[in-house]
Amino acid sequence: MRNLTIIGEAANRIPAEIRGQNAQIEWRKIVAFRNAAMHEYFGLDRDIVWDVISRKIPALSKQLASFE
């Protein structure tokens, strides 16, 4: 969970210009997940967390790997 919150915090600090140039990445959802993880730690749905870990993070990693 800590790593997921760090990813969300980092996404929140990416300048708007760069986020705009990479609109295919769901920046707002990443930040929103971070906020939920920080403030509702015990209230998070395990299935959603598992989906983020198993599907969303690998997809995000591929998208970020294309940055130069």
N, CA, C and O of each residue as an XYZ file, in Angstrom:
272
protein
N       0.816     -1.179      0.000
C       0.000      0.000      0.000
C       0.864      1.248      0.000
O       0.535      2.244     -0.645
N       1.949      1.189      0.713
C       2.830      2.362      0.760
C       3.343      2.699     -0.635
O       3.374      3.869     -1.016
N       3.736      1.708     -1.383
C       4.230      1.954     -2.740
C       3.143      2.538     -3.639
O       3.425      3.392     -4.480
N       1.914      2.086     -3.468
C       0.818      2.629     -4.267
C       0.564      4.094     -3.932
O       0.266      4.895     -4.818
N       0.681      4.441     -2.664
C       0.493      5.844     -2.292
C       1.634      6.707     -2.818
O       1.420      7.863     -3.183
N       2.832      6.160     -2.859
C       3.971      6.906     -3.413
C       3.758      7.159     -4.902
O       4.047      8.250     -5.393
N       3.259      6.165     -5.618
C       2.970      6.341     -7.047
C       1.947      7.459     -7.235
O       2.109      8.312     -8.107
N       0.909      7.453     -6.428
C      -0.110      8.494     -6.517
C       0.427      9.869     -6.186
O       0.071     10.850     -6.839
N       1.275      9.952     -5.183
C       1.877     11.234     -4.819
C       2.779     11.739     -5.939
O       2.771     12.927     -6.261
N       3.550     10.844     -6.524
C       4.427     11.232     -7.633
C       3.608     11.714     -8.826
O       3.963     12.706     -9.463
N       2.516     11.016     -9.130
C       1.651     11.424    -10.243
C       1.074     12.808    -10.002
O       0.923     13.594    -10.937
N       0.757     13.103     -8.770
C       0.192     14.405     -8.418
C       1.199     15.537     -8.603
O       0.810     16.688     -8.805
N       2.472     15.219     -8.535
C       3.518     16.241     -8.638
C       4.055     16.432    -10.061
O       4.899     17.296    -10.297
N       3.573     15.636    -10.989
C       3.991     15.797    -12.383
C       3.344     17.070    -12.913
O       2.141     17.272    -12.745
N       4.130     17.924    -13.549
C       3.572     19.188    -14.046
C       2.395     18.971    -14.998
O       2.364     18.011    -15.768
N       1.433     19.887    -14.924
C       0.218     19.792    -15.738
C       0.540     19.702    -17.225
O      -0.156     19.008    -17.966
N       1.568     20.385    -17.663
C       1.953     20.345    -19.079
C       2.308     18.925    -19.513
O       1.893     18.474    -20.581
N       3.061     18.240    -18.701
C       3.459     16.868    -19.027
C       2.260     15.938    -18.958
O       2.096     15.070    -19.816
N       1.410     16.114    -17.933
C       0.188     15.303    -17.848
C      -0.681     15.531    -19.079
O      -1.260     14.586    -19.614
N      -0.775     16.780    -19.530
C      -1.573     17.098    -20.710
C      -1.028     16.458    -21.971
O      -1.791     16.063    -22.853
N       0.286     16.354    -22.061
C       0.920     15.737    -23.228
C       0.770     14.218    -23.204
O       1.011     13.549    -24.209
N       0.381     13.692    -22.080
C       0.238     12.239    -21.918
C      -1.135     11.921    -21.349
O      -1.267     11.252    -20.325
N      -2.143     12.414    -22.035
C      -3.521     12.302    -21.561
C      -4.031     10.859    -21.550
O      -5.057     10.580    -20.930
N      -3.346      9.951    -22.214
C      -3.767      8.550    -22.212
C      -3.589      7.911    -20.842
O      -4.182      6.869    -20.562
N      -2.784      8.521    -19.994
C      -2.577      8.032    -18.631
C      -3.646      8.653    -17.745
O      -3.889      9.858    -17.811
N      -4.273      7.847    -16.931
C      -5.371      8.299    -16.085
C      -4.844      8.942    -14.796
O      -4.976      8.384    -13.707
N      -4.249     10.116    -14.946
C      -3.600     10.803    -13.829
C      -4.550     11.019    -12.660
O      -4.191     10.757    -11.512
N      -5.756     11.493    -12.941
C      -6.712     11.789    -11.869
C      -7.093     10.534    -11.082
O      -7.247     10.581     -9.861
N      -7.241      9.420    -11.786
C      -7.583      8.177    -11.095
C      -6.426      7.703    -10.220
O      -6.641      7.171     -9.132
N      -5.218      7.897    -10.694
C      -4.038      7.507     -9.912
C      -3.996      8.317     -8.619
O      -3.784      7.766     -7.539
N      -4.199      9.615     -8.737
C      -4.171     10.489     -7.565
C      -5.360     10.181     -6.647
O      -5.210     10.171     -5.425
N      -6.523      9.934     -7.222
C      -7.704      9.616     -6.415
C      -7.503      8.322     -5.630
O      -7.930      8.217     -4.480
N      -6.853      7.339     -6.251
C      -6.580      6.090     -5.542
C      -5.634      6.347     -4.387
O      -5.800      5.782     -3.306
N      -4.653      7.186     -4.605
C      -3.715      7.542     -3.540
C      -4.460      8.161     -2.372
O      -4.215      7.815     -1.216
N      -5.369      9.078     -2.675
C      -6.124      9.738     -1.616
C      -6.975      8.738     -0.838
O      -7.045      8.798      0.390
N      -7.612      7.831     -1.544
C      -8.409      6.812     -0.871
C      -7.530      5.908     -0.016
O      -7.898      5.569      1.109
N      -6.386      5.519     -0.535
C      -5.473      4.642      0.206
C      -4.955      5.324      1.469
O      -4.770      4.672      2.497
N      -4.726      6.616      1.394
C      -4.205      7.347      2.554
C      -5.269      7.577      3.622
O      -4.964      7.558      4.814
N      -6.495      7.791      3.211
C      -7.510      8.212      4.165
C      -8.533      7.134      4.511
O      -9.292      7.284      5.469
N      -8.560      6.057      3.745
C      -9.521      4.988      4.000
C      -8.832      3.633      3.962
O      -9.364      2.672      3.406
N      -7.661      3.562      4.547
C      -6.824      2.374      4.436
C      -7.597      1.090      4.724
O      -7.518      0.141      3.944
N      -8.334      1.044      5.818
C      -9.032     -0.186      6.177
C     -10.370     -0.319      5.462
O     -11.020     -1.361      5.554
N     -10.786      0.720      4.757
C     -12.054      0.671      4.056
C     -11.927      0.351      2.580
O     -12.933      0.310      1.872
N     -10.710      0.125      2.102
C     -10.514     -0.166      0.686
C     -10.992     -1.578      0.346
O     -10.819     -2.514      1.126
N     -11.581     -1.704     -0.803
C     -12.047     -2.986     -1.301
C     -10.836     -3.789     -1.790
O     -10.085     -3.327     -2.649
N     -10.660     -4.965     -1.250
C      -9.503     -5.800     -1.617
C      -9.465     -6.121     -3.109
O      -8.391     -6.189     -3.707
N     -10.627     -6.315     -3.702
C     -10.680     -6.627     -5.133
C     -10.174     -5.454     -5.970
O      -9.494     -5.654     -6.976
N     -10.502     -4.244     -5.558
C     -10.014     -3.060     -6.271
C      -8.510     -2.937     -6.113
O      -7.802     -2.671     -7.084
N      -8.022     -3.127     -4.910
C      -6.578     -3.049     -4.669
C      -5.862     -4.104     -5.509
O      -4.839     -3.812     -6.130
N      -6.390     -5.323     -5.533
C      -5.760     -6.390     -6.320
C      -5.773     -6.056     -7.813
O      -4.802     -6.335     -8.517
N      -6.862     -5.463     -8.299
C      -6.941     -5.055     -9.703
C      -5.869     -4.013    -10.016
O      -5.221     -4.070    -11.061
N      -5.694     -3.077     -9.113
C      -4.658     -2.054     -9.308
C      -3.283     -2.711     -9.369
O      -2.481     -2.403    -10.251
N      -3.017     -3.603     -8.442
C      -1.701     -4.255     -8.377
C      -1.466     -5.159     -9.585
O      -0.392     -5.125    -10.187
N      -2.454     -5.957     -9.937
C      -2.229     -6.977    -10.962
C      -2.429     -6.486    -12.395
O      -1.827     -7.031    -13.320
N      -3.273     -5.456    -12.596
C      -3.551     -5.005    -13.963
C      -3.143     -3.568    -14.233
O      -2.521     -3.275    -15.255
N      -3.486     -2.685    -13.333
C      -3.275     -1.258    -13.598
C      -1.796     -0.862    -13.520
O      -1.307     -0.119    -14.371
N      -1.098     -1.348    -12.519
C       0.322     -0.982    -12.376
C       1.148     -1.521    -13.546
O       1.951     -0.766    -14.094
N       0.996     -2.784    -13.960
C       1.755     -3.238    -15.134
C       1.446     -2.426    -16.392
O       2.349     -2.124    -17.171
N       0.177     -2.072    -16.592
C      -0.189     -1.254    -17.759
C       0.434      0.133    -17.659
O       0.938      0.661    -18.650
N       0.401      0.726    -16.470
C       1.009      2.042    -16.258
C       2.519      1.973    -16.504
O       3.101      2.878    -17.102
N       3.132      0.913    -16.046
C       4.567      0.744    -16.247
C       4.925      0.732    -17.729
O       5.917      1.340    -18.132
N       4.133      0.052    -18.534
C       4.370      0.016    -19.985
C       4.200      1.407    -20.599
O       4.980      1.811    -21.461
N       3.176      2.135    -20.150
C       2.955      3.481    -20.665
C       4.128      4.391    -20.310
O       4.591      5.164    -21.149
N       4.602      4.303    -19.089
C       5.694      5.165    -18.645
C       7.019      4.797    -19.313
O       7.887      5.651    -19.493
N       7.169      3.526    -19.678
C       8.405      3.089    -20.331
C       8.572      3.737    -21.702
O       9.684      3.812    -22.224
N       7.475      4.204    -22.281
C       7.556      4.833    -23.598
C       7.989      6.295    -23.531
O       8.248      6.915    -24.562
N       8.069      6.850    -22.313
C       8.538      8.245    -22.171
C      10.005      8.325    -22.531
O      10.776      7.395    -22.291
N      10.371      9.444    -23.106
C      11.795      9.654    -23.412
C      12.288     10.874    -22.696
O      13.461     11.229    -22.817
